[in-house]
Amino acid sequence: MALFGVAFFFLFFIVLIIILVSVVRSLKEWQGNNRSPVLDVEAVVVSKRQDFSTHMHNAGDGVMHHTTHCSYYITFQFHSNDRLELSVSGQQYGMLSEGDLGTLTFQGTRFLGFQRI
C-alpha cells in the first residue's frame, strides 16, 4: 500500500509540473507578443494547413464521447524570402487563398490581419 501512495504522489507531481510548464510558456509567449511592435509588412500567402486533434473520454454513462478541435495556420512569405507561419481563426483561414498578395499585420506570433492589395 505504501508503494501505491508513493507512485500516486510521484504521478501527481509530474502532472503538476507539466501543467505549470505549459502555463509559464503560454504567459511568456503572451508577454513577448505584447512587447513586440505591431508590424505591417507586404507578404504573400504561400501555404495553408489545418491541424485536427480528437479527444475521447468517458462521461461516466458508459458511452465514449469524442471531441474534435481544428487549428488553422497560414504561412506568409516576405520580399526577403523569410517565411512566418501564424495561427489564424477559421474565418480568416477561409477568406485567404494561396497566392494572395497583401499587407500582413502581426505582433510577435499574433496574427492581427491581412489586407489584400
Backbone torsions as a table, in degrees:
resi	resn	phi	psi	omega
1	MET	NA	-35.0	179.0
2	ALA	-65.1	-35.0	178.4
3	LEU	-63.7	-39.6	177.4
4	PHE	-62.0	-42.9	179.8
5	GLY	-62.9	-41.3	178.6
6	VAL	-66.5	-44.6	179.8
7	ALA	-63.6	-42.1	178.6
8	PHE	-62.2	-45.8	179.2
9	PHE	-62.2	-41.6	-179.4
10	PHE	-63.0	-47.5	179.2
11	LEU	-64.6	-40.9	176.9
12	PHE	-59.9	-43.6	-179.7
13	PHE	-63.9	-41.9	178.9
14	ILE	-63.5	-46.2	179.5
15	VAL	-62.6	-41.4	178.7
16	LEU	-62.0	-42.0	179.1
17	ILE	-65.2	-41.5	178.8
18	ILE	-61.8	-42.7	178.9
19	ILE	-64.4	-45.0	-179.7
20	LEU	-63.2	-42.3	178.5
21	VAL	-62.4	-41.8	178.7
22	SER	-62.4	-43.8	179.4
23	VAL	-64.5	-43.5	-179.5
24	VAL	-63.4	-43.0	178.3
25	ARG	-61.5	-43.8	179.7
26	SER	-63.0	-42.6	178.7
27	LEU	-65.0	-38.6	178.3
28	LYS	-64.2	-42.5	179.1
29	GLU	-65.4	-43.5	179.0
30	TRP	-60.8	-45.7	-179.6
31	GLN	-66.0	-40.6	178.0
32	GLY	-62.7	-41.1	177.3
33	ASN	-63.3	-42.3	-179.9
34	ASN	-64.2	-31.4	-179.9
35	ARG	-82.6	-16.5	-178.3
36	SER	-77.8	149.7	176.7
37	PRO	-73.8	153.6	173.1
38	VAL	-81.2	122.5	-176.5
39	LEU	-113.7	140.1	172.4
40	ASP	-114.9	112.5	-174.2
41	VAL	-132.5	138.1	175.7
42	GLU	-70.0	132.4	-175.6
43	ALA	-150.3	164.0	176.8
44	VAL	-119.1	138.2	173.4
45	VAL	-76.8	116.6	-177.5
46	VAL	-104.7	-24.3	176.1
47	SER	-160.8	158.9	177.7
48	LYS	-133.7	145.3	175.2
49	ARG	-149.3	157.5	177.3
50	GLN	-120.7	145.3	177.3
51	ASP	-124.7	113.8	-179.3
52	PHE	-98.8	138.4	172.2
53	SER	-130.5	137.6	-179.1
54	THR	-121.8	133.3	178.2
55	HIS	-121.0	135.7	176.6
56	MET	-115.4	137.2	178.0
57	HIS	-149.8	154.0	178.2
58	ASN	-99.1	119.9	-176.4
59	ALA	-84.2	10.0	177.9
60	GLY	93.7	-5.9	180.0
61	ASP	-101.2	10.9	178.6
62	GLY	81.8	1.8	-179.3
63	VAL	-110.7	133.5	177.2
64	MET	-79.4	130.5	177.7
65	HIS	-106.8	139.9	-179.5
66	HIS	-113.1	134.4	175.1
67	THR	-124.8	127.5	179.7
68	THR	-117.1	136.7	178.6
69	HIS	-127.1	139.3	179.0
70	CYS	-120.2	129.6	174.2
71	SER	-109.1	144.3	-176.4
72	TYR	-117.1	137.4	-178.7
73	TYR	-135.2	142.9	175.6
74	ILE	-129.4	136.3	176.5
75	THR	-102.6	127.3	179.6
76	PHE	-109.4	144.4	176.1
77	GLN	-120.4	136.1	-178.5
78	PHE	-98.0	171.3	179.3
79	HIS	-57.9	-29.9	-179.8
80	SER	-76.8	1.4	-175.5
81	ASN	71.5	6.1	172.0
82	ASP	-71.2	147.8	178.7
83	ARG	-121.8	151.4	179.1
84	LEU	-142.1	124.6	176.5
85	GLU	-100.6	128.2	-178.9
86	LEU	-125.2	145.8	174.4
87	SER	-78.4	133.8	-178.8
88	VAL	-131.0	166.6	176.5
89	SER	-75.7	162.9	177.4
90	GLY	-61.0	-34.9	179.4
91	GLN	-65.8	-46.8	178.5
92	GLN	-64.1	-38.9	179.4
93	TYR	-58.5	-43.2	-179.2
94	GLY	-71.8	-25.3	-176.8
95	MET	-83.1	-19.6	-175.6
96	LEU	-106.6	146.6	178.4
97	SER	-125.1	152.9	175.6
98	GLU	-59.7	136.1	-178.6
99	GLY	97.2	-11.3	178.2
100	ASP	-63.0	134.4	177.8
101	LEU	-111.1	135.9	180.0
102	GLY	-177.3	-164.7	179.7
103	THR	-105.3	118.6	178.0
104	LEU	-91.2	130.8	174.7
105	THR	-113.2	122.7	-179.0
106	PHE	-148.8	162.5	179.3
107	GLN	-136.9	104.2	-175.9
108	GLY	66.1	-116.4	176.8
109	THR	-104.8	14.6	-176.6
110	ARG	-101.1	117.7	175.9
111	PHE	-73.7	128.1	179.2
112	LEU	-112.2	-25.2	178.7
113	GLY	167.0	166.8	176.8
114	PHE	-145.3	123.8	-179.6
115	GLN	-114.7	115.6	179.1
116	ARG	-64.0	147.5	177.3
117	ILE	-92.7	NA	NA
